[in-house]
Amino acid sequence: MKLARLPSLLGVVVSLPAAAQQSSAPPRDSLRLSALQAEALSADPRARQLALQARATSLNLRTLAAERLPALSGTGLAQYQSAVTHVALAVPGL
């Protein structure tokens, strides 16, 4: 009589862990490679460095373009002397 119950008891014991695993299994991982790559690129500090280098290049090109434009320059000098020195020389014969 005990042997007759053994197969049914084994069937219940074997099916319990399978049912427990299905109900307590964590949800499937929903990570996608493209999303991970995009997140890694946005968090990468080198991306900010590239943006800064692009901005510096743009400013350098604007400076070079401005140097090609014609330039006008002027200089001046003004002097005023209020007291003029005289040398009193007596030149003979004049």
Biopython code that builds the backbone (N, CA, C, O; Angstrom):
import numpy as np
from Bio.PDB.StructureBuilder import StructureBuilder

atoms = [
    (1, "MET", "N", (0.800, -1.179, 0.000)),
    (1, "MET", "CA", (0.000, 0.000, 0.000)),
    (1, "MET", "C", (0.855, 1.260, 0.000)),
    (1, "MET", "O", (0.510, 2.258, -0.633)),
    (2, "LYS", "N", (1.961, 1.205, 0.707)),
    (2, "LYS", "CA", (2.848, 2.343, 0.724)),
    (2, "LYS", "C", (3.522, 2.522, -0.628)),
    (2, "LYS", "O", (3.811, 3.655, -1.015)),
    (3, "LEU", "N", (3.772, 1.484, -1.332)),
    (3, "LEU", "CA", (4.412, 1.575, -2.631)),
    (3, "LEU", "C", (3.474, 2.197, -3.658)),
    (3, "LEU", "O", (3.950, 2.822, -4.606)),
    (4, "ALA", "N", (2.204, 2.056, -3.513)),
    (4, "ALA", "CA", (1.250, 2.610, -4.455)),
    (4, "ALA", "C", (1.208, 4.138, -4.324)),
    (4, "ALA", "O", (0.972, 4.840, -5.307)),
    (5, "ARG", "N", (1.431, 4.634, -3.150)),
    (5, "ARG", "CA", (1.409, 6.075, -2.954)),
    (5, "ARG", "C", (2.724, 6.744, -3.357)),
    (5, "ARG", "O", (2.741, 7.951, -3.599)),
    (6, "LEU", "N", (3.771, 6.030, -3.431)),
    (6, "LEU", "CA", (5.094, 6.596, -3.718)),
    (6, "LEU", "C", (5.148, 7.325, -5.046)),
    (6, "LEU", "O", (5.663, 8.442, -5.061)),
    (7, "PRO", "N", (4.661, 6.794, -6.177)),
    (7, "PRO", "CA", (4.735, 7.556, -7.426)),
    (7, "PRO", "C", (3.916, 8.841, -7.376)),
    (7, "PRO", "O", (4.349, 9.858, -7.919)),
    (8, "SER", "N", (2.769, 8.825, -6.754)),
    (8, "SER", "CA", (1.977, 10.049, -6.711)),
    (8, "SER", "C", (2.624, 11.081, -5.789)),
    (8, "SER", "O", (2.572, 12.282, -6.055)),
    (9, "LEU", "N", (3.227, 10.604, -4.714)),
    (9, "LEU", "CA", (3.909, 11.501, -3.801)),
    (9, "LEU", "C", (5.152, 12.108, -4.461)),
    (9, "LEU", "O", (5.434, 13.289, -4.257)),
    (10, "LEU", "N", (5.881, 11.343, -5.228)),
    (10, "LEU", "CA", (7.049, 11.846, -5.947)),
    (10, "LEU", "C", (6.625, 12.867, -7.004)),
    (10, "LEU", "O", (7.337, 13.849, -7.219)),
    (11, "GLY", "N", (5.514, 12.667, -7.651)),
    (11, "GLY", "CA", (5.017, 13.613, -8.649)),
    (11, "GLY", "C", (4.698, 14.963, -8.023)),
    (11, "GLY", "O", (4.962, 16.002, -8.628)),
    (12, "VAL", "N", (4.141, 14.962, -6.838)),
    (12, "VAL", "CA", (3.813, 16.207, -6.147)),
    (12, "VAL", "C", (5.091, 16.901, -5.699)),
    (12, "VAL", "O", (5.196, 18.121, -5.828)),
    (13, "VAL", "N", (6.059, 16.165, -5.181)),
    (13, "VAL", "CA", (7.308, 16.737, -4.693)),
    (13, "VAL", "C", (8.120, 17.328, -5.845)),
    (13, "VAL", "O", (8.742, 18.378, -5.684)),
    (14, "VAL", "N", (8.121, 16.674, -6.990)),
    (14, "VAL", "CA", (8.874, 17.157, -8.140)),
    (14, "VAL", "C", (8.199, 18.388, -8.747)),
    (14, "VAL", "O", (8.890, 19.290, -9.218)),
    (15, "SER", "N", (6.884, 18.443, -8.746)),
    (15, "SER", "CA", (6.201, 19.579, -9.354)),
    (15, "SER", "C", (6.210, 20.813, -8.456)),
    (15, "SER", "O", (6.049, 21.920, -8.970)),
    (16, "LEU", "N", (6.384, 20.683, -7.171)),
    (16, "LEU", "CA", (6.400, 21.838, -6.268)),
    (16, "LEU", "C", (7.586, 22.775, -6.528)),
    (16, "LEU", "O", (7.369, 23.983, -6.623)),
    (17, "PRO", "N", (8.811, 22.290, -6.647)),
    (17, "PRO", "CA", (9.899, 23.224, -6.918)),
    (17, "PRO", "C", (9.757, 23.921, -8.268)),
    (17, "PRO", "O", (10.144, 25.082, -8.401)),
    (18, "ALA", "N", (9.216, 23.243, -9.262)),
    (18, "ALA", "CA", (9.050, 23.868, -10.575)),
    (18, "ALA", "C", (8.016, 24.989, -10.492)),
    (18, "ALA", "O", (8.209, 26.049, -11.088)),
    (19, "ALA", "N", (6.932, 24.771, -9.765)),
    (19, "ALA", "CA", (5.921, 25.806, -9.623)),
    (19, "ALA", "C", (6.456, 26.967, -8.794)),
    (19, "ALA", "O", (6.149, 28.125, -9.076)),
    (20, "ALA", "N", (7.248, 26.668, -7.780)),
    (20, "ALA", "CA", (7.812, 27.723, -6.936)),
    (20, "ALA", "C", (8.799, 28.566, -7.734)),
    (20, "ALA", "O", (8.862, 29.781, -7.542)),
    (21, "GLN", "N", (9.560, 27.953, -8.614)),
    (21, "GLN", "CA", (10.516, 28.699, -9.425)),
    (21, "GLN", "C", (9.809, 29.620, -10.414)),
    (21, "GLN", "O", (10.273, 30.732, -10.666)),
    (22, "GLN", "N", (8.711, 29.173, -10.963)),
    (22, "GLN", "CA", (8.002, 29.983, -11.943)),
    (22, "GLN", "C", (7.361, 31.205, -11.298)),
    (22, "GLN", "O", (7.359, 32.283, -11.892)),
    (23, "SER", "N", (6.825, 31.058, -10.108)),
    (23, "SER", "CA", (6.129, 32.176, -9.491)),
    (23, "SER", "C", (7.097, 33.177, -8.859)),
    (23, "SER", "O", (6.779, 34.365, -8.818)),
    (24, "SER", "N", (8.245, 32.760, -8.373)),
    (24, "SER", "CA", (9.178, 33.674, -7.719)),
    (24, "SER", "C", (10.345, 34.069, -8.623)),
    (24, "SER", "O", (11.303, 34.689, -8.163)),
    (25, "ALA", "N", (10.270, 33.723, -9.872)),
    (25, "ALA", "CA", (11.354, 34.073, -10.789)),
    (25, "ALA", "C", (11.339, 35.579, -11.034)),
    (25, "ALA", "O", (10.270, 36.167, -11.200)),
    (26, "PRO", "N", (12.506, 36.206, -11.059)),
    (26, "PRO", "CA", (12.548, 37.648, -11.310)),
    (26, "PRO", "C", (12.103, 37.956, -12.742)),
    (26, "PRO", "O", (12.197, 37.092, -13.614)),
    (27, "PRO", "N", (11.628, 39.155, -12.988)),
    (27, "PRO", "CA", (11.219, 39.496, -14.355)),
    (27, "PRO", "C", (12.416, 39.450, -15.301)),
    (27, "PRO", "O", (13.566, 39.601, -14.890)),
    (28, "ARG", "N", (12.118, 39.245, -16.539)),
    (28, "ARG", "CA", (13.193, 39.153, -17.530)),
    (28, "ARG", "C", (13.943, 40.464, -17.624)),
    (28, "ARG", "O", (13.368, 41.534, -17.427)),
    (29, "ASP", "N", (15.200, 40.381, -17.920)),
    (29, "ASP", "CA", (16.035, 41.568, -18.072)),
    (29, "ASP", "C", (15.629, 42.299, -19.348)),
    (29, "ASP", "O", (15.586, 41.702, -20.423)),
    (30, "SER", "N", (15.333, 43.583, -19.228)),
    (30, "SER", "CA", (14.847, 44.319, -20.388)),
    (30, "SER", "C", (15.886, 45.297, -20.926)),
    (30, "SER", "O", (15.521, 46.267, -21.591)),
    (31, "LEU", "N", (17.144, 45.074, -20.661)),
    (31, "LEU", "CA", (18.205, 45.949, -21.163)),
    (31, "LEU", "C", (18.450, 45.674, -22.643)),
    (31, "LEU", "O", (18.436, 44.530, -23.097)),
    (32, "ARG", "N", (18.667, 46.730, -23.357)),
    (32, "ARG", "CA", (18.976, 46.629, -24.781)),
    (32, "ARG", "C", (20.351, 47.232, -25.021)),
    (32, "ARG", "O", (20.727, 48.216, -24.384)),
    (33, "LEU", "N", (21.086, 46.646, -25.930)),
    (33, "LEU", "CA", (22.447, 47.089, -26.208)),
    (33, "LEU", "C", (22.478, 48.523, -26.714)),
    (33, "LEU", "O", (23.339, 49.301, -26.302)),
    (34, "SER", "N", (21.566, 48.883, -27.590)),
    (34, "SER", "CA", (21.562, 50.249, -28.129)),
    (34, "SER", "C", (21.286, 51.270, -27.025)),
    (34, "SER", "O", (21.884, 52.346, -27.019)),
    (35, "ALA", "N", (20.403, 50.951, -26.108)),
    (35, "ALA", "CA", (20.115, 51.867, -24.999)),
    (35, "ALA", "C", (21.323, 51.985, -24.077)),
    (35, "ALA", "O", (21.640, 53.075, -23.601)),
    (36, "LEU", "N", (21.991, 50.874, -23.826)),
    (36, "LEU", "CA", (23.185, 50.905, -22.975)),
    (36, "LEU", "C", (24.307, 51.713, -23.624)),
    (36, "LEU", "O", (24.999, 52.472, -22.946)),
    (37, "GLN", "N", (24.486, 51.553, -24.924)),
    (37, "GLN", "CA", (25.525, 52.312, -25.619)),
    (37, "GLN", "C", (25.216, 53.807, -25.606)),
    (37, "GLN", "O", (26.116, 54.623, -25.406)),
    (38, "ALA", "N", (23.966, 54.168, -25.816)),
    (38, "ALA", "CA", (23.582, 55.584, -25.794)),
    (38, "ALA", "C", (23.797, 56.177, -24.410)),
    (38, "ALA", "O", (24.259, 57.311, -24.285)),
    (39, "GLU", "N", (23.470, 55.429, -23.384)),
    (39, "GLU", "CA", (23.669, 55.906, -22.012)),
    (39, "GLU", "C", (25.151, 56.048, -21.693)),
    (39, "GLU", "O", (25.556, 57.003, -21.031)),
    (40, "ALA", "N", (25.956, 55.106, -22.160)),
    (40, "ALA", "CA", (27.396, 55.183, -21.931)),
    (40, "ALA", "C", (28.006, 56.383, -22.649)),
    (40, "ALA", "O", (28.889, 57.046, -22.106)),
    (41, "LEU", "N", (27.546, 56.663, -23.855)),
    (41, "LEU", "CA", (28.063, 57.815, -24.593)),
    (41, "LEU", "C", (27.676, 59.129, -23.932)),
    (41, "LEU", "O", (28.471, 60.068, -23.908)),
    (42, "SER", "N", (26.471, 59.204, -23.400)),
    (42, "SER", "CA", (26.050, 60.456, -22.763)),
    (42, "SER", "C", (26.759, 60.661, -21.426)),
    (42, "SER", "O", (26.912, 61.802, -20.989)),
    (43, "ALA", "N", (27.188, 59.603, -20.775)),
    (43, "ALA", "CA", (27.869, 59.730, -19.482)),
    (43, "ALA", "C", (29.387, 59.829, -19.633)),
    (43, "ALA", "O", (30.087, 60.062, -18.648)),
    (44, "ASP", "N", (29.898, 59.659, -20.833)),
    (44, "ASP", "CA", (31.340, 59.663, -21.056)),
    (44, "ASP", "C", (31.883, 61.095, -21.004)),
    (44, "ASP", "O", (31.425, 61.943, -21.770)),
    (45, "PRO", "N", (32.841, 61.386, -20.128)),
    (45, "PRO", "CA", (33.379, 62.753, -20.052)),
    (45, "PRO", "C", (34.153, 63.148, -21.299)),
    (45, "PRO", "O", (34.330, 64.338, -21.562)),
    (46, "ARG", "N", (34.613, 62.183, -22.063)),
    (46, "ARG", "CA", (35.339, 62.512, -23.292)),
    (46, "ARG", "C", (34.426, 63.145, -24.318)),
    (46, "ARG", "O", (34.903, 63.870, -25.191)),
    (47, "ALA", "N", (33.134, 62.898, -24.244)),
    (47, "ALA", "CA", (32.188, 63.521, -25.170)),
    (47, "ALA", "C", (32.139, 65.026, -24.931)),
    (47, "ALA", "O", (32.049, 65.801, -25.882)),
    (48, "ARG", "N", (32.197, 65.444, -23.667)),
    (48, "ARG", "CA", (32.231, 66.877, -23.374)),
    (48, "ARG", "C", (33.522, 67.486, -23.895)),
    (48, "ARG", "O", (33.523, 68.617, -24.380)),
    (49, "GLN", "N", (34.619, 66.749, -23.799)),
    (49, "GLN", "CA", (35.896, 67.253, -24.290)),
    (49, "GLN", "C", (35.833, 67.454, -25.810)),
    (49, "GLN", "O", (36.370, 68.432, -26.332)),
    (50, "LEU", "N", (35.186, 66.541, -26.504)),
    (50, "LEU", "CA", (35.050, 66.695, -27.952)),
    (50, "LEU", "C", (34.231, 67.937, -28.292)),
    (50, "LEU", "O", (34.540, 68.648, -29.248)),
    (51, "ALA", "N", (33.199, 68.191, -27.518)),
    (51, "ALA", "CA", (32.385, 69.378, -27.762)),
    (51, "ALA", "C", (33.206, 70.648, -27.521)),
    (51, "ALA", "O", (33.086, 71.614, -28.274)),
    (52, "LEU", "N", (34.029, 70.652, -26.486)),
    (52, "LEU", "CA", (34.874, 71.811, -26.214)),
    (52, "LEU", "C", (35.916, 72.012, -27.312)),
    (52, "LEU", "O", (36.208, 73.145, -27.696)),
    (53, "GLN", "N", (36.469, 70.926, -27.809)),
    (53, "GLN", "CA", (37.439, 71.039, -28.896)),
    (53, "GLN", "C", (36.784, 71.555, -30.173)),
    (53, "GLN", "O", (37.389, 72.333, -30.910)),
    (54, "ALA", "N", (35.574, 71.135, -30.433)),
    (54, "ALA", "CA", (34.851, 71.627, -31.611)),
    (54, "ALA", "C", (34.578, 73.121, -31.474)),
    (54, "ALA", "O", (34.689, 73.860, -32.452)),
    (55, "ARG", "N", (34.223, 73.572, -30.276)),
    (55, "ARG", "CA", (33.978, 75.004, -30.041)),
    (55, "ARG", "C", (35.274, 75.802, -30.212)),
    (55, "ARG", "O", (35.255, 76.884, -30.799)),
    (56, "ALA", "N", (36.401, 75.281, -29.706)),
    (56, "ALA", "CA", (37.685, 75.971, -29.856)),
    (56, "ALA", "C", (38.082, 76.056, -31.323)),
    (56, "ALA", "O", (38.612, 77.077, -31.761)),
    (57, "THR", "N", (37.833, 75.004, -32.081)),
    (57, "THR", "CA", (38.135, 75.021, -33.506)),
    (57, "THR", "C", (37.302, 76.070, -34.219)),
    (57, "THR", "O", (37.803, 76.786, -35.086)),
    (58, "SER", "N", (36.036, 76.158, -33.855)),
    (58, "SER", "CA", (35.166, 77.161, -34.462)),
    (58, "SER", "C", (35.667, 78.573, -34.164)),
    (58, "SER", "O", (35.682, 79.427, -35.052)),
    (59, "LEU", "N", (36.069, 78.818, -32.942)),
    (59, "LEU", "CA", (36.586, 80.145, -32.585)),
    (59, "LEU", "C", (37.896, 80.452, -33.312)),
    (59, "LEU", "O", (38.118, 81.587, -33.733)),
    (60, "ASN", "N", (38.756, 79.456, -33.462)),
    (60, "ASN", "CA", (40.011, 79.660, -34.193)),
    (60, "ASN", "C", (39.748, 79.993, -35.659)),
    (60, "ASN", "O", (40.428, 80.841, -36.236)),
    (61, "LEU", "N", (38.773, 79.335, -36.255)),
    (61, "LEU", "CA", (38.438, 79.622, -37.650)),
    (61, "LEU", "C", (37.882, 81.033, -37.798)),
    (61, "LEU", "O", (38.172, 81.709, -38.785)),
    (62, "ARG", "N", (37.087, 81.486, -36.832)),
    (62, "ARG", "CA", (36.570, 82.856, -36.878)),
    (62, "ARG", "C", (37.707, 83.863, -36.731)),
    (62, "ARG", "O", (37.689, 84.911, -37.378)),
    (63, "THR", "N", (38.688, 83.560, -35.894)),
    (63, "THR", "CA", (39.831, 84.453, -35.719)),
    (63, "THR", "C", (40.639, 84.539, -37.005)),
    (63, "THR", "O", (41.056, 85.626, -37.406)),
    (64, "LEU", "N", (40.862, 83.408, -37.650)),
    (64, "LEU", "CA", (41.609, 83.405, -38.914)),
    (64, "LEU", "C", (40.864, 84.183, -39.991)),
    (64, "LEU", "O", (41.483, 84.904, -40.774)),
    (65, "ALA", "N", (39.557, 84.047, -40.037)),
    (65, "ALA", "CA", (38.773, 84.782, -41.030)),
    (65, "ALA", "C", (38.836, 86.281, -40.754)),
    (65, "ALA", "O", (38.861, 87.077, -41.693)),
    (66, "ALA", "N", (38.861, 86.676, -39.498)),
    (66, "ALA", "CA", (38.939, 88.097, -39.156)),
    (66, "ALA", "C", (40.306, 88.670, -39.498)),
    (66, "ALA", "O", (40.407, 89.850, -39.836)),
    (67, "GLU", "N", (41.350, 87.870, -39.418)),
    (67, "GLU", "CA", (42.693, 88.349, -39.746)),
    (67, "GLU", "C", (42.843, 88.615, -41.239)),
    (67, "GLU", "O", (43.718, 89.388, -41.630)),
    (68, "ARG", "N", (42.041, 88.016, -42.062)),
    (68, "ARG", "CA", (42.122, 88.226, -43.509)),
    (68, "ARG", "C", (41.463, 89.540, -43.946)),
    (68, "ARG", "O", (41.688, 90.000, -45.065)),
    (69, "LEU", "N", (40.665, 90.134, -43.083)),
    (69, "LEU", "CA", (39.996, 91.384, -43.424)),
    (69, "LEU", "C", (41.002, 92.532, -43.418)),
    (69, "LEU", "O", (41.990, 92.483, -42.687)),
    (70, "PRO", "N", (40.759, 93.569, -44.228)),
    (70, "PRO", "CA", (41.685, 94.703, -44.229)),
    (70, "PRO", "C", (41.655, 95.420, -42.879)),
    (70, "PRO", "O", (40.639, 95.459, -42.185)),
    (71, "ALA", "N", (42.811, 95.981, -42.544)),
    (71, "ALA", "CA", (42.927, 96.674, -41.267)),
    (71, "ALA", "C", (43.438, 98.088, -41.517)),
    (71, "ALA", "O", (44.208, 98.314, -42.451)),
    (72, "LEU", "N", (43.030, 99.004, -40.718)),
    (72, "LEU", "CA", (43.443, 100.399, -40.825)),
    (72, "LEU", "C", (44.110, 100.776, -39.513)),
    (72, "LEU", "O", (43.554, 100.566, -38.435)),
    (73, "SER", "N", (45.289, 101.327, -39.616)),
    (73, "SER", "CA", (45.976, 101.747, -38.407)),
    (73, "SER", "C", (46.606, 103.107, -38.647)),
    (73, "SER", "O", (46.882, 103.480, -39.787)),
    (74, "GLY", "N", (46.824, 103.821, -37.606)),
    (74, "GLY", "CA", (47.439, 105.141, -37.725)),
    (74, "GLY", "C", (48.254, 105.446, -36.484)),
    (74, "GLY", "O", (47.945, 104.991, -35.382)),
    (75, "THR", "N", (49.294, 106.221, -36.688)),
    (75, "THR", "CA", (50.110, 106.653, -35.563)),
    (75, "THR", "C", (50.296, 108.160, -35.674)),
    (75, "THR", "O", (50.209, 108.717, -36.769)),
    (76, "GLY", "N", (50.539, 108.795, -34.600)),
    (76, "GLY", "CA", (50.743, 110.238, -34.601)),
    (76, "GLY", "C", (51.706, 110.640, -33.499)),
    (76, "GLY", "O", (51.888, 109.926, -32.513)),
    (77, "LEU", "N", (52.307, 111.780, -33.687)),
    (77, "LEU", "CA", (53.237, 112.287, -32.692)),
    (77, "LEU", "C", (53.076, 113.800, -32.645)),
    (77, "LEU", "O", (53.083, 114.465, -33.681)),
    (78, "ALA", "N", (52.935, 114.319, -31.484)),
    (78, "ALA", "CA", (52.805, 115.771, -31.316)),
    (78, "ALA", "C", (53.712, 116.205, -30.172)),
    (78, "ALA", "O", (53.780, 115.558, -29.126)),
    (79, "GLN", "N", (54.396, 117.298, -30.395)),
    (79, "GLN", "CA", (55.270, 117.828, -29.350)),
    (79, "GLN", "C", (55.060, 119.330, -29.249)),
    (79, "GLN", "O", (54.727, 119.999, -30.227)),
    (80, "TYR", "N", (55.256, 119.822, -28.088)),
    (80, "TYR", "CA", (55.177, 121.259, -27.864)),
    (80, "TYR", "C", (56.278, 121.626, -26.889)),
    (80, "TYR", "O", (56.434, 121.001, -25.840)),
    (81, "GLN", "N", (57.029, 122.635, -27.242)),
    (81, "GLN", "CA", (58.106, 123.082, -26.374)),
    (81, "GLN", "C", (57.890, 124.573, -26.125)),
    (81, "GLN", "O", (57.887, 125.370, -27.063)),
    (82, "SER", "N", (57.716, 124.934, -24.897)),
    (82, "SER", "CA", (57.392, 126.327, -24.598)),
    (82, "SER", "C", (58.638, 127.181, -24.361)),
    (82, "SER", "O", (58.632, 128.374, -24.666)),
    (83, "ALA", "N", (59.639, 126.624, -23.853)),
    (83, "ALA", "CA", (60.843, 127.423, -23.594)),
    (83, "ALA", "C", (61.946, 126.966, -24.515)),
    (83, "ALA", "O", (62.427, 125.837, -24.415)),
    (84, "VAL", "N", (62.346, 127.845, -25.416)),
    (84, "VAL", "CA", (63.405, 127.529, -26.361)),
    (84, "VAL", "C", (64.682, 128.139, -25.827)),
    (84, "VAL", "O", (64.738, 129.321, -25.489)),
    (85, "THR", "N", (65.676, 127.332, -25.760)),
    (85, "THR", "CA", (66.976, 127.843, -25.267)),
    (85, "THR", "C", (67.721, 128.557, -26.360)),
    (85, "THR", "O", (67.671, 128.159, -27.524)),
    (86, "HIS", "N", (68.413, 129.610, -25.991)),
    (86, "HIS", "CA", (69.253, 130.368, -26.938)),
    (86, "HIS", "C", (70.682, 130.294, -26.458)),
    (86, "HIS", "O", (70.972, 130.444, -25.272)),
    (87, "VAL", "N", (71.536, 130.068, -27.376)),
    (87, "VAL", "CA", (72.956, 130.079, -27.064)),
    (87, "VAL", "C", (73.505, 131.423, -27.519)),
    (87, "VAL", "O", (73.404, 131.795, -28.688)),
    (88, "ALA", "N", (74.066, 132.112, -26.603)),
    (88, "ALA", "CA", (74.619, 133.435, -26.931)),
    (88, "ALA", "C", (76.054, 133.279, -27.361)),
    (88, "ALA", "O", (76.964, 133.224, -26.534)),
    (89, "LEU", "N", (76.245, 133.211, -28.623)),
    (89, "LEU", "CA", (77.587, 133.120, -29.181)),
    (89, "LEU", "C", (77.848, 134.379, -30.014)),
    (89, "LEU", "O", (77.031, 134.832, -30.816)),
    (90, "ALA", "N", (78.905, 134.841, -29.792)),
    (90, "ALA", "CA", (79.284, 135.999, -30.603)),
    (90, "ALA", "C", (80.205, 135.513, -31.689)),
    (90, "ALA", "O", (81.320, 135.068, -31.415)),
    (91, "VAL", "N", (79.757, 135.593, -32.896)),
    (91, "VAL", "CA", (80.560, 135.160, -34.013)),
    (91, "VAL", "C", (81.283, 136.416, -34.561)),
    (91, "VAL", "O", (80.630, 137.375, -34.970)),
    (92, "PRO", "N", (82.604, 136.402, -34.566)),
    (92, "PRO", "CA", (83.316, 137.550, -35.063)),
    (92, "PRO", "C", (83.119, 137.738, -36.559)),
    (92, "PRO", "O", (83.172, 136.760, -37.305)),
    (93, "GLY", "N", (82.910, 138.877, -36.988)),
    (93, "GLY", "CA", (82.749, 139.193, -38.377)),
    (93, "GLY", "C", (81.294, 139.152, -38.817)),
    (93, "GLY", "O", (81.033, 139.346, -40.004)),
    (94, "LEU", "N", (80.430, 138.934, -38.023)),
    (94, "LEU", "CA", (79.026, 138.955, -38.435)),
    (94, "LEU", "C", (78.287, 140.074, -37.834)),
    (94, "LEU", "O", (77.091, 140.229, -38.084)),
]
sb = StructureBuilder()
sb.init_structure("model")
sb.init_model(0)
sb.init_chain("A")
sb.init_seg("    ")
for serial, (resi, resn, name, xyz) in enumerate(atoms, 1):
    if name == "N":
        sb.init_residue(resn, " ", resi, " ")
    sb.init_atom(name, np.array(xyz, "f"), 0.0, 1.0, " ", f" {name:<3s}", serial, name[0])
structure = sb.get_structure()
